[in-house]
Amino acid sequence: MPDIDDPGQMPPDQRLSEIAAILARGFLRWRKLAKSAPNPGKSPEIPQNSPKPGPTCLAVPAKTRLIGRAG
């Protein structure tokens, strides 16, 4: 089977094979990164010195003002 770069020119079986190879490489890369994480399989912990939610954190104001020209 010739190696064709344009997916529109590939036969369906070759296109499916290319997609499967891309997904497999991505999965193996993700798995390798997950295994090298400090706590594999666990969610990251929130640092003790993280800011508490409140007025100092970014938030959407209750009332939004639109600035600009109409018309």
C-alpha positions as CSV (number, residue, x, y, z in Angstrom):
1,M,0.0,0.0,0.0
2,P,1.5,3.4,-1.0
3,D,2.1,6.0,1.7
4,I,-0.2,8.9,0.9
5,D,0.0,12.1,2.9
6,D,-3.4,13.5,2.0
7,P,-6.1,11.8,4.1
8,G,-8.7,12.5,1.3
9,Q,-6.6,10.3,-1.1
10,M,-6.1,7.4,1.4
11,P,-8.2,4.3,1.2
12,P,-10.5,3.9,4.3
13,D,-8.5,1.1,5.9
14,Q,-5.3,3.2,5.7
15,R,-7.0,6.2,7.1
16,L,-8.4,4.1,10.0
17,S,-4.9,2.7,10.6
18,E,-3.4,6.2,10.7
19,I,-6.0,7.4,13.2
20,A,-5.4,4.3,15.4
21,A,-1.7,4.9,15.4
22,I,-2.1,8.6,16.4
23,L,-4.5,7.7,19.2
24,A,-2.2,4.9,20.4
25,R,0.9,7.2,20.5
26,G,-1.2,9.8,22.5
27,F,-2.4,7.2,24.9
28,L,1.1,5.8,25.5
29,R,2.4,9.3,26.0
30,W,-0.3,10.2,28.5
31,R,0.3,6.9,30.4
32,K,4.0,7.6,30.6
33,L,3.4,11.1,32.0
34,A,0.9,9.8,34.5
35,K,3.3,7.2,35.8
36,S,6.1,9.8,36.2
37,A,3.8,12.2,38.2
38,P,4.6,12.7,41.9
39,N,1.4,11.0,43.1
40,P,0.2,8.8,40.2
41,G,-3.5,8.2,40.2
42,K,-4.2,10.8,42.9
43,S,-5.5,14.3,42.4
44,P,-3.1,17.1,43.2
45,E,-3.2,18.5,46.7
46,I,-4.1,22.1,47.4
47,P,-1.1,23.9,49.0
48,Q,-1.6,25.0,52.6
49,N,-0.8,28.7,51.7
50,S,-3.3,29.0,48.9
51,P,-5.6,32.0,49.2
52,K,-9.0,31.6,50.6
53,P,-12.0,32.4,48.4
54,G,-13.3,35.9,49.0
55,P,-13.2,39.4,47.9
56,T,-9.4,39.3,47.1
57,C,-9.9,36.4,44.6
58,L,-10.9,37.0,41.0
59,A,-14.7,36.9,40.6
60,V,-17.4,38.1,38.3
61,P,-19.1,41.2,39.8
62,A,-22.8,41.0,40.5
63,K,-23.5,43.8,38.1
64,T,-21.7,44.0,34.8
65,R,-21.0,47.4,33.2
66,L,-20.8,47.6,29.4
67,I,-18.5,50.3,28.1
68,G,-18.6,51.3,24.5
69,R,-20.5,53.2,21.8
70,A,-24.0,52.2,20.8
71,G,-24.9,52.4,17.1
